[in-house]
Amino acid sequence: MDFPERLRALRKSKNMTQEDLVETLGISLRAYRYYERGQREPTLSTLVALADFYDLSLDELVGRER
């Protein structure tokens, strides 16, 4: 699963809309939609906020395996 698919799946696992999530995280809806479409990559601070929200490490969030 690539990163945009992972973001979408994580959000849906919490039964949240994109609007709910961006309000919780304090990021723009437009930016988040770009992330889920794979058109842009989040900044480090946004990645950390997402990882904290989902209670994941950064490696888990981005699907990095060893």
C-alpha positions in Angstrom: 0.0 0.0 0.0 1.4 3.4 -0.9 1.4 6.4 1.3 -1.7 8.1 -0.1 -3.7 4.8 0.2 -2.4 4.4 3.7 -3.5 7.9 4.8 -7.0 7.2 3.4 -7.2 3.8 5.1 -6.1 5.3 8.4 -8.6 8.1 8.3 -11.4 5.8 7.3 -10.5 3.4 10.1 -11.3 6.2 12.5 -14.6 6.9 10.7 -13.5 10.4 10.0 -14.1 12.7 7.0 -11.2 14.7 5.5 -12.9 17.8 7.0 -12.9 16.2 10.5 -9.3 15.2 10.3 -8.0 18.6 9.1 -9.9 20.4 11.8 -8.4 18.1 14.4 -4.8 18.5 13.0 -5.1 22.2 12.1 -4.0 21.8 8.5 -5.8 22.9 5.4 -8.3 20.7 3.6 -6.7 21.4 0.2 -3.3 20.3 1.4 -4.7 17.1 3.0 -6.6 16.3 -0.2 -3.3 16.6 -2.1 -1.7 14.1 0.3 -4.4 11.5 -0.2 -4.2 11.9 -3.9 -0.4 11.6 -3.9 0.0 15.0 -5.5 2.1 16.4 -2.7 4.0 15.1 0.3 3.4 16.4 3.9 6.0 18.5 5.7 7.8 16.8 8.6 5.7 18.6 11.1 2.5 17.4 9.5 3.9 13.8 9.3 4.7 14.0 13.1 1.2 15.3 13.8 -0.4 12.5 11.7 1.8 9.9 13.4 0.9 11.3 16.9 -2.8 11.3 16.0 -2.8 7.7 14.8 -0.4 6.7 17.6 2.1 5.3 15.1 5.8 5.8 14.6 6.9 7.8 11.5 8.1 4.5 9.9 4.7 2.8 10.5 2.9 5.9 9.2 4.7 5.9 5.9 4.7 2.0 5.6 8.5 1.7 6.0 9.6 -1.9 6.7 13.0 -3.3 7.3 
